[in-house]
Structures are given as C-alpha cells and as structure tokens.
Amino acid sequence: MVEVAGDIRVIEGCRPDALPLDELLAVGQPALLKGIARDWGLVRAGLESMQAAMAYLRGYYNGAPVQYSYGGPEVAGRPFYNDDFTGLNCEVRRGGLDRVLDEIAAHADDAHPPTYYVASLPIEGCLPGFRAGNDLDFAAHGVQAPPSIWVGNRVTASCHYDAPNNIACCTVGRRRFTLFPPEQIANLYPGPLEPTPGGQAVSVVDFAAPDFERYPHFRDALARGQSALLEPGDAIFIPSMWWHHVQALDAFNVLVNYWWSSSPAYVPTPMHALYHALWTIRDRPEREKQAWRDVFEYYVFGPAERAGEHLPDAARNVLGPVDETLARRIRAMLIGKLNR
C-alpha cells in the first residue's frame, strides 16, 4: 500500500449527540473523530467477535432483498474495471443480507476469498430499529442525513470522490482511509465516467502496486495525500469532493455512513452540468473554450451576486438567488430546450 505525506487531523472527545458539524464544515479539512461510536451496540458486538456482530445484524434484518457485488478470488477484494475499461470485474447480485453474511463467514479463513460487498444500503429499509442504538444525532443540527450501511470482507473501494459531505463510522473491523484534496484529480488518473464500480469514476492507479512509469503524476498526489487508520468506533469526516481510497483490513467489515449536502434539496447535482459541458463546450475551438471559461467565471464561479448586481431586482431572474420556485422554472426551461 502506498504511503502519503500527511496524517488526517484527530479530534478527541466527540460524542454521537454532540457532532461538531459547524466546525468541520468551517475548516473544510478531513478529520478523524476518535471513538465517537465506541458505545454503539454493533461496535460492542464486533469487538466481541465476528459471529456476535453478524448475529447483531441478523437481529434487525427484516428480510428485504439487498443488492451486492460479487467477484471471484481473482478480484482480490478490489471491485474495479475490466482489462479494457469497458465493463467491471464484479457482477451485481441480489439476495438476502443473511445469505451474504453466511458466505462471508464461510470464507473468513480463506487466503484468497471471493469478494462480497454490500454498498450504500439504506438502513431504514432493511434494518428497522437499528438506529436506536447506533446513530449520530444529525437531527439536532436540522440536517437530514439518513444513514447507509456497507458490509463486506476485505474490500478496497478505489479512490473516488462524492459530491456530498460524508461522515463514515467504522463499526466492525479496521479501515484505512487515504484522502486527497479535489485539485489532485488529474494526478489521480480517473477512469471512465461510465461504467463505474460504485457510481463515481475511480482512480485507475492500483494503490497496492502503483505503476509510476504509466502514472508518473501519482507521485505528486501522494505528496498532498492524508491517511488515517480507523479502529472500530472511530469515524471520519470527508469534505465534499475530496478523493478517498478506503481499504477494509479484516475478514468482516461494516461501516455506517451519513451523506449530506450544504445545498438545499432543490439544487441538483452538478454532474448534470458536467455532462452538458462535455457535450456543448469541450470540443469547441480553443478560443471559444477560453471565452466560455470567462463566461462561466463571470456567471458561475465568481461571487454569486456579481452578475446581477447592476440590475434591478425584478430584472435579475436566474441571476438572482435560486429558490425552490425558480429551481422549478429553470428545470422546466431546460427540459423544454433539450426536447426540441
């Protein structure tokens, strides 16, 4: 596994009912929330044994089918692209969470087990009642952040970014997180936008054995990276758009995470704009691209109030603050134009 230059800062003394959300968002840097979930029921069960942790999950499971990734031993715990990047090296299956737990347990002592990975499963839909003894109090901050659970064996989630902010709680097994700031995107060599192993493009660099001849700028990313080893009960704050590589280190691993956005729900993901820009701007002549860069800087990336500050309020329209009503109008306008 590669080594990065920095360590993720540690915040001690955190409690599930006293999240330092304001401080985390104000600083905008990754942070290890040491021991914040140490008293969760699942954490205590996992420290007892793998079997106790599995029994704890089974006690809440309602039988709803779940989607999970499966790969043979040759995948080596790394859901990824196939050799020519046109598909994936794992298959998506659907079945009972109890069956997945059985399979993980059956191969727990294998030197090269098959890969089993339940990713981003909404807790409310499959483990009703679980949150009563295993939760962070986002509601106290007025934040809606329904948790998801991640269950697997020694699985590596290749380096990727997510648009929302994220707090991920290591509940069973240990995990190593390696993070990079958003501006390192080019040095991380992203793979195709579609298909992807987990919804976002991932770095094509194998962090276990990086090929520096093929990906020389990855060394520059390592100089800006930060890492932390999470023990059961620890959590990590991953700011929006930070790249993160997550390595589960034990035969059975469970993580609970909370995504939330600082933007209101009526503001859609910027990925729509990225696809539209790839379609409409990227392949134009360089002079035109530079002109459009200036236009976007003026209207989008500069101060929010600048483009309309010389106009009366009634004339600003989309140049003014976007609220839910204006968001609906913009959406309808775009649908109408794209359907012509």
One Martini backbone bead per residue (centre of mass of N, CA, C, O) as a GRO file, in nm:
protein
  340
    1MET     BB    1   0.097   0.035   0.022
    2VAL     BB    2   0.082   0.350   0.004
    3GLU     BB    3   0.241   0.659   0.094
    4VAL     BB    4   0.175   0.952   0.258
    5ALA     BB    5   0.250   1.265   0.393
    6GLY     BB    6  -0.015   1.270   0.570
    7ASP     BB    7  -0.226   1.333   0.848
    8ILE     BB    8  -0.517   1.306   0.993
    9ARG     BB    9  -0.689   1.482   1.189
   10VAL     BB   10  -0.763   1.482   1.543
   11ILE     BB   11  -1.069   1.430   1.735
   12GLU     BB   12  -1.148   1.449   2.057
   13GLY     BB   13  -1.441   1.386   2.246
   14CYS     BB   14  -1.666   1.271   2.084
   15ARG     BB   15  -2.027   1.272   2.029
   16PRO     BB   16  -2.324   1.169   1.899
   17ASP     BB   17  -2.477   1.435   2.052
   18ALA     BB   18  -2.197   1.624   1.950
   19LEU     BB   19  -2.156   1.744   1.671
   20PRO     BB   20  -1.897   1.930   1.481
   21LEU     BB   21  -2.018   2.058   1.213
   22ASP     BB   22  -1.937   2.355   1.196
   23GLU     BB   23  -1.633   2.308   1.219
   24LEU     BB   24  -1.594   2.116   0.982
   25LEU     BB   25  -1.705   2.308   0.758
   26ALA     BB   26  -1.518   2.552   0.815
   27VAL     BB   27  -1.245   2.402   0.760
   28GLY     BB   28  -1.254   2.169   0.522
   29GLN     BB   29  -1.125   1.911   0.663
   30PRO     BB   30  -1.020   1.635   0.750
   31ALA     BB   31  -1.147   1.400   1.015
   32LEU     BB   32  -1.090   1.230   1.319
   33LEU     BB   33  -1.339   1.069   1.521
   34LYS     BB   34  -1.262   0.966   1.818
   35GLY     BB   35  -1.484   0.730   1.948
   36ILE     BB   36  -1.789   0.814   1.875
   37ALA     BB   37  -1.895   0.482   1.841
   38ARG     BB   38  -1.813   0.292   2.093
   39ASP     BB   39  -2.131   0.251   2.213
   40TRP     BB   40  -2.228   0.084   2.008
   41GLY     BB   41  -2.370  -0.218   1.956
   42LEU     BB   42  -2.201  -0.313   1.709
   43VAL     BB   43  -1.923  -0.254   1.820
   44ARG     BB   44  -1.938  -0.441   2.065
   45ALA     BB   45  -1.991  -0.699   1.904
   46GLY     BB   46  -1.732  -0.690   1.724
   47LEU     BB   47  -1.530  -0.707   1.968
   48GLU     BB   48  -1.613  -0.994   2.036
   49SER     BB   49  -1.715  -1.085   1.729
   50MET     BB   50  -1.814  -1.182   1.426
   51GLN     BB   51  -2.064  -1.344   1.516
   52ALA     BB   52  -2.189  -1.119   1.690
   53ALA     BB   53  -2.225  -0.913   1.463
   54MET     BB   54  -2.406  -1.085   1.282
   55ALA     BB   55  -2.628  -1.131   1.493
   56TYR     BB   56  -2.701  -0.835   1.524
   57LEU     BB   57  -2.799  -0.791   1.234
   58ARG     BB   58  -3.012  -1.018   1.223
   59GLY     BB   59  -3.196  -0.886   1.450
   60TYR     BB   60  -3.290  -0.650   1.222
   61TYR     BB   61  -3.356  -0.809   0.985
   62ASN     BB   62  -3.638  -0.811   0.734
   63GLY     BB   63  -3.566  -0.964   0.439
   64ALA     BB   64  -3.475  -0.774   0.241
   65PRO     BB   65  -3.346  -0.731  -0.048
   66VAL     BB   66  -3.010  -0.712  -0.176
   67GLN     BB   67  -2.738  -0.540  -0.309
   68TYR     BB   68  -2.441  -0.694  -0.460
   69SER     BB   69  -2.104  -0.770  -0.485
   70TYR     BB   70  -1.930  -1.009  -0.702
   71GLY     BB   71  -1.614  -1.189  -0.671
   72GLY     BB   72  -1.359  -1.355  -0.733
   73PRO     BB   73  -1.046  -1.420  -0.615
   74GLU     BB   74  -0.911  -1.244  -0.850
   75VAL     BB   75  -1.008  -0.961  -0.737
   76ALA     BB   76  -0.893  -0.902  -0.443
   77GLY     BB   77  -1.110  -0.686  -0.323
   78ARG     BB   78  -1.139  -0.513  -0.621
   79PRO     BB   79  -1.354  -0.324  -0.742
   80PHE     BB   80  -1.353  -0.292  -1.105
   81TYR     BB   81  -1.234  -0.284  -1.393
   82ASN     BB   82  -1.164  -0.404  -1.672
   83ASP     BB   83  -0.906  -0.426  -1.891
   84ASP     BB   84  -1.072  -0.209  -2.106
   85PHE     BB   85  -1.297  -0.027  -1.947
   86THR     BB   86  -1.605  -0.150  -2.036
   87GLY     BB   87  -1.621  -0.279  -1.746
   88LEU     BB   88  -1.650  -0.516  -1.486
   89ASN     BB   89  -1.515  -0.750  -1.233
   90CYS     BB   90  -1.812  -0.754  -1.133
   91GLU     BB   91  -2.118  -0.867  -0.998
   92VAL     BB   92  -2.460  -0.819  -0.970
   93ARG     BB   93  -2.655  -0.897  -0.688
   94ARG     BB   94  -2.948  -1.068  -0.537
   95GLY     BB   95  -3.035  -1.082  -0.181
   96GLY     BB   96  -2.972  -1.184   0.125
   97LEU     BB   97  -2.804  -1.075   0.396
   98ASP     BB   98  -2.772  -1.352   0.533
   99ARG     BB   99  -2.624  -1.482   0.292
  100VAL     BB  100  -2.381  -1.297   0.291
  101LEU     BB  101  -2.287  -1.365   0.575
  102ASP     BB  102  -2.242  -1.664   0.526
  103GLU     BB  103  -2.022  -1.631   0.306
  104ILE     BB  104  -1.819  -1.474   0.468
  105ALA     BB  105  -1.784  -1.687   0.692
  106ALA     BB  106  -1.696  -1.929   0.503
  107HIS     BB  107  -1.429  -1.729   0.402
  108ALA     BB  108  -1.260  -1.609   0.647
  109ASP     BB  109  -0.993  -1.820   0.612
  110ASP     BB  110  -0.919  -1.734   0.344
  111ALA     BB  111  -0.663  -1.620   0.147
  112HIS     BB  112  -0.873  -1.613  -0.128
  113PRO     BB  113  -1.149  -1.467  -0.139
  114PRO     BB  114  -1.426  -1.377  -0.217
  115THR     BB  115  -1.626  -1.102  -0.311
  116TYR     BB  116  -1.815  -0.903  -0.070
  117TYR     BB  117  -2.055  -0.617  -0.140
  118VAL     BB  118  -2.233  -0.396   0.053
  119ALA     BB  119  -2.356  -0.087  -0.080
  120SER     BB  120  -2.535   0.166   0.027
  121LEU     BB  121  -2.752   0.073   0.250
  122PRO     BB  122  -3.046   0.148   0.363
  123ILE     BB  123  -3.142   0.111   0.685
  124GLU     BB  124  -3.456   0.150   0.701
  125GLY     BB  125  -3.520  -0.088   0.481
  126CYS     BB  126  -3.354  -0.343   0.660
  127LEU     BB  127  -3.297  -0.208   0.978
  128PRO     BB  128  -3.516  -0.186   1.189
  129GLY     BB  129  -3.402  -0.018   1.491
  130PHE     BB  130  -3.089   0.027   1.472
  131ARG     BB  131  -3.065   0.341   1.548
  132ALA     BB  132  -3.116   0.337   1.857
  133GLY     BB  133  -2.791   0.213   1.897
  134ASN     BB  134  -2.691   0.355   1.595
  135ASP     BB  135  -2.613   0.696   1.612
  136LEU     BB  136  -2.628   1.020   1.479
  137ASP     BB  137  -2.719   1.367   1.564
  138PHE     BB  138  -2.838   1.548   1.308
  139ALA     BB  139  -3.113   1.669   1.398
  140ALA     BB  140  -2.990   1.887   1.596
  141HIS     BB  141  -2.897   2.047   1.310
  142GLY     BB  142  -3.118   2.011   1.078
  143VAL     BB  143  -3.023   1.732   0.943
  144GLN     BB  144  -3.059   1.529   0.658
  145ALA     BB  145  -2.904   1.188   0.723
  146PRO     BB  146  -2.943   0.905   0.606
  147PRO     BB  147  -2.829   0.598   0.662
  148SER     BB  148  -2.567   0.374   0.568
  149ILE     BB  149  -2.458   0.041   0.475
  150TRP     BB  150  -2.145  -0.156   0.491
  151VAL     BB  151  -2.072  -0.488   0.362
  152GLY     BB  152  -1.777  -0.704   0.416
  153ASN     BB  153  -1.476  -0.778   0.335
  154ARG     BB  154  -1.170  -0.737   0.184
  155VAL     BB  155  -1.233  -0.425   0.074
  156THR     BB  156  -1.168  -0.199  -0.202
  157ALA     BB  157  -1.216   0.144  -0.245
  158SER     BB  158  -1.154   0.323  -0.485
  159CYS     BB  159  -1.059   0.619  -0.574
  160HIS     BB  160  -1.290   0.886  -0.485
  161TYR     BB  161  -1.578   1.095  -0.520
  162ASP     BB  162  -1.814   1.308  -0.344
  163ALA     BB  163  -2.047   1.557  -0.324
  164PRO     BB  164  -2.100   1.505  -0.045
  165ASN     BB  165  -2.086   1.495   0.264
  166ASN     BB  166  -1.897   1.286   0.516
  167ILE     BB  167  -1.978   1.034   0.764
  168ALA     BB  168  -1.771   0.760   0.875
  169CYS     BB  169  -1.835   0.452   1.050
  170CYS     BB  170  -1.644   0.231   1.229
  171THR     BB  171  -1.773  -0.086   1.349
  172VAL     BB  172  -1.629  -0.327   1.182
  173GLY     BB  173  -1.331  -0.326   1.182
  174ARG     BB  174  -1.074  -0.207   0.981
  175ARG     BB  175  -0.969   0.118   0.834
  176ARG     BB  176  -0.822   0.272   0.547
  177PHE     BB  177  -0.768   0.617   0.483
  178THR     BB  178  -0.723   0.798   0.167
  179LEU     BB  179  -0.661   1.145   0.099
  180PHE     BB  180  -0.764   1.406  -0.144
  181PRO     BB  181  -0.775   1.684  -0.293
  182PRO     BB  182  -0.951   1.802  -0.562
  183GLU     BB  183  -0.691   1.911  -0.733
  184GLN     BB  184  -0.584   1.591  -0.782
  185ILE     BB  185  -0.732   1.460  -1.024
  186ALA     BB  186  -0.505   1.430  -1.245
  187ASN     BB  187  -0.305   1.258  -1.047
  188LEU     BB  188  -0.537   1.006  -1.031
  189TYR     BB  189  -0.655   0.892  -1.287
  190PRO     BB  190  -0.937   0.869  -1.411
  191GLY     BB  191  -1.188   0.698  -1.513
  192PRO     BB  192  -1.464   0.631  -1.633
  193LEU     BB  193  -1.790   0.751  -1.605
  194GLU     BB  194  -1.867   0.494  -1.788
  195PRO     BB  195  -1.847   0.276  -1.600
  196THR     BB  196  -1.880   0.201  -1.242
  197PRO     BB  197  -1.820   0.057  -0.929
  198GLY     BB  198  -1.994   0.322  -0.748
  199GLY     BB  199  -2.096   0.594  -0.939
  200GLN     BB  200  -1.790   0.671  -0.966
  201ALA     BB  201  -1.509   0.765  -1.061
  202VAL     BB  202  -1.193   0.600  -1.061
  203SER     BB  203  -0.894   0.526  -0.995
  204VAL     BB  204  -0.645   0.342  -1.190
  205VAL     BB  205  -0.470   0.316  -0.953
  206ASP     BB  206  -0.272   0.089  -0.781
  207PHE     BB  207  -0.207   0.121  -0.449
  208ALA     BB  208  -0.049  -0.158  -0.406
  209ALA     BB  209   0.089  -0.115  -0.727
  210PRO     BB  210   0.224   0.133  -0.859
  211ASP     BB  211   0.261   0.282  -1.190
  212PHE     BB  212   0.493   0.530  -1.251
  213GLU     BB  213   0.527   0.516  -1.557
  214ARG     BB  214   0.219   0.547  -1.630
  215TYR     BB  215   0.172   0.732  -1.337
  216PRO     BB  216   0.367   0.986  -1.248
  217HIS     BB  217   0.165   1.200  -1.095
  218PHE     BB  218   0.107   1.033  -0.836
  219ARG     BB  219   0.335   1.150  -0.664
  220ASP     BB  220   0.195   1.427  -0.623
  221ALA     BB  221  -0.044   1.320  -0.466
  222LEU     BB  222   0.111   1.194  -0.224
  223ALA     BB  223   0.214   1.480  -0.122
  224ARG     BB  224  -0.117   1.553  -0.056
  225GLY     BB  225  -0.182   1.333   0.130
  226GLN     BB  226  -0.404   1.150   0.359
  227SER     BB  227  -0.410   0.947   0.666
  228ALA     BB  228  -0.604   0.671   0.830
  229LEU     BB  229  -0.668   0.461   1.110
  230LEU     BB  230  -0.959   0.276   1.178
  231GLU     BB  231  -1.132   0.196   1.449
  232PRO     BB  232  -1.364   0.078   1.626
  233GLY     BB  233  -1.564   0.385   1.667
  234ASP     BB  234  -1.465   0.540   1.442
  235ALA     BB  235  -1.449   0.849   1.249
  236ILE     BB  236  -1.500   1.028   0.930
  237PHE     BB  237  -1.437   1.332   0.767
  238ILE     BB  238  -1.559   1.409   0.431
  239PRO     BB  239  -1.537   1.632   0.217
  240SER     BB  240  -1.647   1.766  -0.040
  241MET     BB  241  -1.466   1.622  -0.320
  242TRP     BB  242  -1.294   1.425  -0.181
  243TRP     BB  243  -1.064   1.196  -0.214
  244HIS     BB  244  -1.113   0.827  -0.156
  245HIS     BB  245  -0.944   0.552   0.000
  246VAL     BB  246  -1.074   0.219   0.092
  247GLN     BB  247  -0.950  -0.017   0.342
  248ALA     BB  248  -1.031  -0.330   0.432
  249LEU     BB  249  -0.864  -0.541   0.693
  250ASP     BB  250  -1.087  -0.758   0.743
  251ALA     BB  251  -1.297  -1.036   0.718
  252PHE     BB  252  -1.496  -0.824   0.868
  253ASN     BB  253  -1.702  -0.541   0.753
  254VAL     BB  254  -1.843  -0.231   0.894
  255LEU     BB  255  -2.029   0.055   0.772
  256VAL     BB  256  -2.143   0.389   0.863
  257ASN     BB  257  -2.316   0.646   0.676
  258TYR     BB  258  -2.325   1.016   0.609
  259TRP     BB  259  -2.500   1.214   0.387
  260TRP     BB  260  -2.455   1.570   0.302
  261SER     BB  261  -2.581   1.886   0.209
  262SER     BB  262  -2.542   2.244   0.179
  263SER     BB  263  -2.770   2.216  -0.014
  264PRO     BB  264  -3.060   2.222  -0.133
  265ALA     BB  265  -3.274   1.990  -0.278
  266TYR     BB  266  -3.332   2.180  -0.545
  267VAL     BB  267  -3.028   2.125  -0.595
  268PRO     BB  268  -2.857   1.975  -0.818
  269THR     BB  269  -2.628   1.801  -0.959
  270PRO     BB  270  -2.334   1.891  -1.134
  271MET     BB  271  -2.317   1.646  -1.332
  272HIS     BB  272  -2.509   1.758  -1.543
  273ALA     BB  273  -2.320   1.992  -1.628
  274LEU     BB  274  -2.083   1.820  -1.717
  275TYR     BB  275  -2.219   1.671  -1.949
  276HIS     BB  276  -2.307   1.927  -2.099
  277ALA     BB  277  -2.015   2.041  -2.138
  278LEU     BB  278  -1.901   1.804  -2.297
  279TRP     BB  279  -2.106   1.848  -2.532
  280THR     BB  280  -2.084   2.190  -2.575
  281ILE     BB  281  -1.751   2.265  -2.517
  282ARG     BB  282  -1.488   2.087  -2.532
  283ASP     BB  283  -1.480   2.072  -2.880
  284ARG     BB  284  -1.407   2.346  -2.915
  285PRO     BB  285  -1.238   2.594  -2.986
  286GLU     BB  286  -1.009   2.742  -2.789
  287ARG     BB  287  -1.124   3.031  -2.795
  288GLU     BB  288  -1.408   2.952  -2.711
  289LYS     BB  289  -1.337   2.817  -2.445
  290GLN     BB  290  -1.220   3.070  -2.315
  291ALA     BB  291  -1.478   3.236  -2.330
  292TRP     BB  292  -1.649   3.036  -2.158
  293ARG     BB  293  -1.475   3.058  -1.909
  294ASP     BB  294  -1.542   3.355  -1.861
  295VAL     BB  295  -1.844   3.322  -1.835
  296PHE     BB  296  -1.839   3.127  -1.592
  297GLU     BB  297  -1.686   3.310  -1.403
  298TYR     BB  298  -1.905   3.531  -1.396
  299TYR     BB  299  -2.173   3.345  -1.333
  300VAL     BB  300  -2.047   3.105  -1.132
  301PHE     BB  301  -1.739   3.131  -0.989
  302GLY     BB  302  -1.804   3.380  -0.884
  303PRO     BB  303  -1.971   3.592  -0.735
  304ALA     BB  304  -2.307   3.553  -0.697
  305GLU     BB  305  -2.383   3.880  -0.726
  306ARG     BB  306  -2.235   4.007  -0.976
  307ALA     BB  307  -2.411   3.962  -1.246
  308GLY     BB  308  -2.675   4.137  -1.097
  309GLU     BB  309  -2.594   4.413  -0.940
  310HIS     BB  310  -2.683   4.627  -1.189
  311LEU     BB  311  -2.972   4.522  -1.138
  312PRO     BB  312  -3.277   4.496  -1.092
  313ASP     BB  313  -3.447   4.267  -0.921
  314ALA     BB  314  -3.674   4.212  -1.145
  315ALA     BB  315  -3.431   4.145  -1.374
  316ARG     BB  316  -3.261   3.888  -1.280
  317ASN     BB  317  -3.371   3.616  -1.222
  318VAL     BB  318  -3.123   3.380  -1.257
  319LEU     BB  319  -2.924   3.595  -1.109
  320GLY     BB  320  -3.055   3.526  -0.868
  321PRO     BB  321  -3.163   3.366  -0.620
  322VAL     BB  322  -3.219   3.027  -0.564
  323ASP     BB  323  -3.523   2.879  -0.546
  324GLU     BB  324  -3.773   2.658  -0.570
  325THR     BB  325  -3.925   2.809  -0.794
  326LEU     BB  326  -3.684   2.866  -0.983
  327ALA     BB  327  -3.595   2.574  -1.014
  328ARG     BB  328  -3.848   2.481  -1.168
  329ARG     BB  329  -3.815   2.674  -1.407
  330ILE     BB  330  -3.538   2.576  -1.504
  331ARG     BB  331  -3.611   2.284  -1.550
  332ALA     BB  332  -3.835   2.335  -1.761
  333MET     BB  333  -3.657   2.486  -1.962
  334LEU     BB  334  -3.449   2.262  -2.015
  335ILE     BB  335  -3.641   2.044  -2.111
  336GLY     BB  336  -3.753   2.203  -2.348
  337LYS     BB  337  -3.481   2.246  -2.500
  338LEU     BB  338  -3.390   1.937  -2.513
  339ASN     BB  339  -3.667   1.848  -2.676
  340ARG     BB  340  -3.616   1.997  -2.964
   0.00000   0.00000   0.00000
